[in-house]
Amino acid sequence: MVFKRRERRPILGQMRDAVYPRRGWRRGLEYIGHRIKRLPDTPHKIALGFACGVFISFTPLFGMHFLFAALLAMALRGNVLASLMGTFFGNPVTFPFIATIAYRTGQLFLDVSATDGTFYGIKTAIVSGFVGTWQSLLSIVGLSEPAWGSVSHFISAVFLPYLIGGVIPGIICGTACYVMSRPLVAAYQKNRRSRLLKRRTKKRARAMERAADPAE
């Protein structure tokens, strides 16, 4: 491969970049924005797909954001690739705010106060819930002790409030991203078509000059 690294980067370095890229999240988000504008689809479908990814970022479906964003984009006839890029709205920088807002909103709707509403408390509860789920699944084949009680508590006290509470802020942020991204994509596509037309016109003019010049 032409652009392959000469020396393979260490695993710890790759893990660090996954949490915080060396060039920063701003550079990564700018790259995603550039890629979204270059997608070959209508501005409406691209913006709608991106909004679907942003909305899914407000759900506690960790590890499956790509899948559900793609399914939602297909259901709404948005651009699937844009929806996958939209899930990057949820990243280590924004997740503390997303989780806190979504969970506390869900607490208000369901009147649940069994878990600390801070990001640390939410993260701890989610990790415990996933561990309990994994242990309970292993218990089916006799490899661990069941922990269905902790799973039930996690679903009622954390997962459902987070899921329900993320709907309203997810719709708000998704709608805002749609409203902002659609004209940007439309303007980019218009300028790109104009540049391509100018290039074609210049090539055509040069070809006509060569054809009209008998010395060539």
The 8 nearest C-alpha neighbors of each residue, nearest first, counted from 0:
[[1, 3, 2, 4, 5, 6, 7, 8],
 [2, 0, 3, 4, 5, 6, 7, 8],
 [3, 1, 0, 4, 5, 6, 7, 8],
 [4, 2, 0, 1, 5, 6, 7, 8],
 [3, 5, 6, 7, 2, 8, 1, 0],
 [6, 4, 3, 7, 2, 8, 1, 0],
 [7, 5, 4, 8, 3, 9, 2, 10],
 [6, 8, 4, 9, 5, 3, 10, 13],
 [7, 9, 6, 12, 10, 13, 4, 11],
 [10, 8, 12, 11, 7, 13, 14, 6],
 [9, 11, 13, 12, 14, 8, 15, 7],
 [12, 10, 14, 13, 9, 15, 8, 16],
 [11, 13, 15, 9, 10, 14, 16, 8],
 [12, 14, 10, 16, 11, 15, 17, 9],
 [15, 13, 11, 17, 12, 16, 10, 18],
 [14, 16, 12, 18, 17, 13, 19, 11],
 [15, 17, 20, 19, 13, 18, 14, 21],
 [16, 18, 14, 15, 19, 20, 13, 12],
 [19, 17, 15, 16, 91, 14, 20, 90],
 [18, 20, 16, 17, 15, 23, 21, 24],
 [21, 19, 16, 23, 22, 17, 24, 18],
 [20, 22, 23, 16, 19, 15, 24, 17],
 [23, 21, 20, 26, 24, 27, 25, 19],
 [22, 24, 20, 25, 21, 26, 19, 27],
 [23, 25, 27, 26, 28, 20, 19, 22],
 [24, 26, 28, 27, 23, 29, 22, 30],
 [27, 25, 29, 24, 28, 23, 22, 30],
 [26, 28, 24, 30, 25, 29, 31, 23],
 [29, 27, 31, 25, 30, 26, 24, 32],
 [28, 30, 32, 26, 27, 31, 25, 33],
 [29, 31, 33, 27, 28, 32, 34, 26],
 [32, 30, 28, 34, 33, 29, 35, 27],
 [33, 31, 29, 35, 30, 34, 28, 36],
 [34, 32, 30, 36, 31, 35, 29, 37],
 [33, 35, 31, 37, 32, 36, 30, 38],
 [36, 34, 32, 37, 38, 33, 81, 31],
 [35, 37, 184, 33, 34, 38, 32, 187],
 [38, 36, 34, 35, 39, 33, 188, 184],
 [37, 39, 35, 36, 40, 34, 45, 81],
 [40, 38, 37, 41, 36, 45, 35, 188],
 [41, 39, 38, 45, 42, 44, 78, 43],
 [40, 42, 43, 44, 45, 39, 185, 184],
 [43, 41, 45, 181, 185, 184, 44, 46],
 [42, 44, 46, 41, 45, 47, 181, 77],
 [45, 43, 77, 47, 78, 41, 46, 42],
 [44, 46, 78, 42, 48, 47, 43, 81],
 [45, 47, 177, 49, 181, 43, 48, 44],
 [48, 46, 44, 50, 77, 45, 49, 43],
 [47, 49, 82, 77, 78, 81, 51, 45],
 [48, 50, 82, 85, 81, 46, 52, 51],
 [49, 51, 173, 53, 47, 48, 52, 177],
 [52, 50, 48, 54, 49, 53, 82, 68],
 [53, 51, 85, 82, 86, 68, 55, 49],
 [52, 54, 85, 50, 56, 86, 173, 51],
 [53, 55, 169, 51, 173, 56, 52, 57],
 [56, 54, 52, 57, 58, 53, 68, 64],
 [57, 55, 89, 53, 54, 86, 58, 52],
 [58, 56, 165, 55, 169, 54, 97, 101],
 [57, 59, 162, 55, 60, 56, 165, 161],
 [60, 58, 61, 162, 161, 158, 57, 56],
 [61, 59, 58, 63, 64, 62, 55, 56],
 [62, 60, 63, 59, 64, 58, 56, 65],
 [61, 63, 64, 60, 65, 66, 59, 67],
 [62, 64, 66, 61, 65, 60, 67, 68],
 [63, 65, 67, 66, 68, 62, 60, 61],
 [66, 64, 68, 63, 83, 67, 69, 86],
 [67, 65, 63, 69, 64, 68, 70, 83],
 [66, 68, 70, 69, 64, 65, 71, 63],
 [67, 69, 52, 71, 65, 70, 66, 82],
 [68, 70, 72, 79, 66, 67, 71, 82],
 [71, 69, 67, 73, 72, 68, 74, 66],
 [70, 72, 74, 68, 73, 69, 67, 75],
 [71, 73, 77, 69, 75, 48, 74, 70],
 [74, 72, 76, 70, 71, 75, 77, 69],
 [73, 75, 71, 72, 76, 70, 77, 69],
 [74, 76, 72, 73, 77, 71, 47, 48],
 [77, 75, 73, 74, 72, 78, 44, 48],
 [76, 78, 44, 48, 72, 47, 75, 73],
 [77, 79, 48, 45, 44, 81, 80, 72],
 [78, 80, 82, 69, 81, 72, 48, 77],
 [81, 79, 83, 82, 78, 84, 48, 69],
 [80, 82, 49, 48, 84, 78, 79, 83],
 [81, 83, 48, 52, 49, 85, 79, 80],
 [84, 82, 80, 85, 81, 86, 65, 52],
 [83, 85, 81, 82, 86, 87, 80, 49],
 [84, 86, 52, 49, 82, 53, 87, 83],
 [85, 87, 52, 88, 53, 84, 56, 83],
 [88, 86, 89, 85, 84, 90, 83, 53],
 [89, 87, 86, 53, 85, 90, 56, 93],
 [88, 90, 87, 56, 94, 93, 86, 91],
 [89, 91, 92, 93, 94, 87, 88, 18],
 [92, 90, 94, 93, 18, 89, 95, 19],
 [91, 93, 90, 94, 95, 89, 24, 96],
 [92, 94, 90, 96, 95, 91, 89, 97],
 [93, 95, 97, 96, 91, 89, 90, 98],
 [96, 94, 98, 118, 97, 93, 99, 92],
 [95, 97, 99, 94, 93, 98, 100, 118],
 [98, 96, 94, 100, 99, 95, 101, 93],
 [99, 97, 101, 95, 96, 100, 94, 102],
 [98, 100, 96, 102, 97, 101, 118, 103],
 [99, 101, 97, 103, 98, 102, 104, 96],
 [102, 100, 165, 164, 104, 98, 161, 99],
 [101, 103, 161, 105, 99, 104, 160, 100],
 [102, 104, 106, 105, 100, 101, 99, 116],
 [103, 105, 164, 101, 107, 106, 102, 100],
 [164, 104, 106, 160, 102, 108, 103, 107],
 [107, 105, 111, 103, 110, 109, 104, 108],
 [106, 108, 110, 104, 105, 109, 103, 111],
 [107, 109, 105, 106, 110, 104, 164, 160],
 [110, 108, 106, 111, 107, 105, 160, 159],
 [109, 111, 106, 107, 108, 112, 105, 160],
 [112, 110, 106, 109, 113, 156, 107, 160],
 [113, 111, 114, 106, 110, 115, 156, 116],
 [112, 114, 111, 156, 115, 157, 116, 152],
 [115, 113, 112, 116, 156, 120, 121, 157],
 [114, 116, 120, 117, 121, 113, 112, 119],
 [115, 117, 114, 103, 120, 121, 99, 118],
 [118, 116, 120, 119, 115, 99, 121, 95],
 [117, 119, 121, 120, 95, 99, 122, 98],
 [118, 120, 122, 117, 121, 123, 115, 116],
 [121, 119, 115, 123, 117, 118, 122, 124],
 [120, 122, 118, 124, 123, 119, 125, 117],
 [123, 121, 125, 119, 124, 120, 118, 126],
 [122, 124, 120, 126, 121, 125, 119, 127],
 [125, 123, 127, 121, 122, 126, 128, 120],
 [124, 126, 128, 122, 127, 123, 121, 129],
 [125, 127, 123, 129, 128, 124, 130, 122],
 [128, 126, 130, 124, 125, 129, 131, 123],
 [127, 129, 125, 131, 153, 126, 130, 150],
 [128, 130, 132, 126, 131, 127, 133, 125],
 [131, 129, 127, 133, 132, 128, 134, 126],
 [132, 130, 128, 134, 146, 129, 133, 150],
 [131, 133, 129, 135, 130, 134, 150, 128],
 [132, 134, 130, 136, 135, 131, 129, 137],
 [133, 135, 137, 131, 136, 132, 143, 145],
 [136, 134, 145, 138, 132, 146, 137, 133],
 [135, 137, 133, 138, 134, 139, 132, 145],
 [138, 136, 134, 142, 139, 135, 143, 140],
 [139, 137, 143, 141, 135, 145, 142, 140],
 [138, 140, 137, 136, 141, 135, 142, 145],
 [141, 139, 138, 137, 142, 136, 143, 135],
 [142, 140, 138, 139, 143, 137, 144, 145],
 [141, 143, 137, 138, 140, 144, 139, 134],
 [144, 142, 138, 137, 141, 134, 145, 135],
 [143, 145, 138, 134, 146, 135, 142, 141],
 [146, 144, 135, 138, 147, 134, 143, 136],
 [145, 147, 135, 131, 148, 149, 134, 150],
 [146, 148, 150, 149, 145, 151, 135, 131],
 [149, 147, 151, 150, 146, 152, 145, 131],
 [148, 150, 152, 151, 147, 146, 153, 131],
 [151, 149, 147, 153, 148, 152, 128, 131],
 [150, 152, 148, 154, 153, 149, 147, 155],
 [151, 153, 149, 155, 150, 154, 156, 148],
 [154, 152, 150, 157, 128, 156, 151, 155],
 [155, 153, 158, 151, 152, 157, 156, 159],
 [154, 156, 152, 153, 159, 157, 151, 158],
 [155, 157, 153, 152, 154, 113, 111, 158],
 [158, 156, 153, 160, 154, 159, 155, 161],
 [157, 159, 154, 161, 160, 162, 153, 155],
 [158, 160, 162, 161, 155, 157, 154, 163],
 [161, 159, 105, 163, 162, 157, 164, 102],
 [162, 160, 102, 164, 158, 101, 159, 163],
 [163, 161, 159, 58, 165, 160, 164, 158],
 [164, 162, 160, 165, 105, 166, 161, 159],
 [105, 165, 163, 101, 104, 161, 166, 162],
 [164, 166, 101, 57, 162, 163, 169, 168],
 [167, 165, 169, 164, 163, 168, 170, 162],
 [166, 168, 170, 169, 165, 171, 164, 163],
 [169, 167, 171, 170, 165, 166, 172, 101],
 [170, 168, 54, 166, 172, 167, 57, 171],
 [169, 171, 173, 167, 168, 172, 174, 54],
 [170, 172, 168, 174, 169, 173, 175, 167],
 [171, 173, 175, 169, 174, 170, 168, 176],
 [174, 172, 50, 170, 176, 54, 53, 175],
 [173, 175, 177, 171, 176, 172, 170, 178],
 [174, 176, 172, 178, 177, 173, 171, 179],
 [175, 177, 173, 179, 174, 178, 180, 50],
 [176, 178, 46, 174, 180, 175, 50, 179],
 [177, 179, 175, 176, 180, 181, 174, 182],
 [180, 178, 176, 177, 181, 175, 182, 183],
 [179, 181, 183, 177, 46, 182, 176, 178],
 [180, 182, 46, 42, 184, 183, 179, 178],
 [183, 181, 185, 184, 180, 186, 179, 42],
 [184, 182, 180, 186, 181, 185, 187, 179],
 [183, 185, 36, 187, 181, 182, 186, 42],
 [186, 184, 182, 188, 42, 183, 187, 189],
 [185, 187, 189, 183, 184, 188, 182, 190],
 [188, 186, 184, 190, 189, 185, 191, 183],
 [187, 189, 191, 185, 190, 186, 184, 192],
 [190, 188, 186, 192, 191, 187, 185, 193],
 [191, 189, 193, 187, 192, 188, 186, 194],
 [190, 192, 188, 194, 193, 189, 187, 195],
 [191, 193, 195, 189, 194, 190, 196, 188],
 [192, 194, 190, 196, 191, 195, 189, 197],
 [195, 193, 191, 197, 196, 192, 190, 198],
 [194, 196, 192, 198, 197, 193, 191, 199],
 [195, 197, 193, 199, 194, 198, 192, 200],
 [198, 196, 200, 194, 195, 199, 201, 193],
 [199, 197, 195, 201, 200, 196, 202, 194],
 [198, 200, 202, 196, 201, 197, 203, 195],
 [199, 201, 197, 203, 198, 202, 196, 204],
 [202, 200, 204, 198, 203, 199, 197, 205],
 [203, 201, 199, 205, 204, 200, 206, 198],
 [202, 204, 206, 200, 201, 205, 199, 207],
 [203, 205, 201, 207, 206, 202, 200, 208],
 [206, 204, 208, 202, 207, 203, 201, 209],
 [205, 207, 203, 209, 204, 208, 202, 210],
 [206, 208, 210, 204, 205, 209, 211, 203],
 [209, 207, 205, 211, 210, 206, 212, 204],
 [208, 210, 206, 212, 207, 211, 205, 215],
 [209, 211, 207, 208, 212, 206, 213, 215],
 [210, 212, 208, 209, 207, 213, 206, 215],
 [213, 211, 209, 214, 210, 215, 208, 207],
 [214, 212, 215, 211, 210, 209, 208, 207],
 [213, 215, 212, 209, 211, 210, 208, 207],
 [214, 213, 212, 209, 210, 211, 208, 206]]
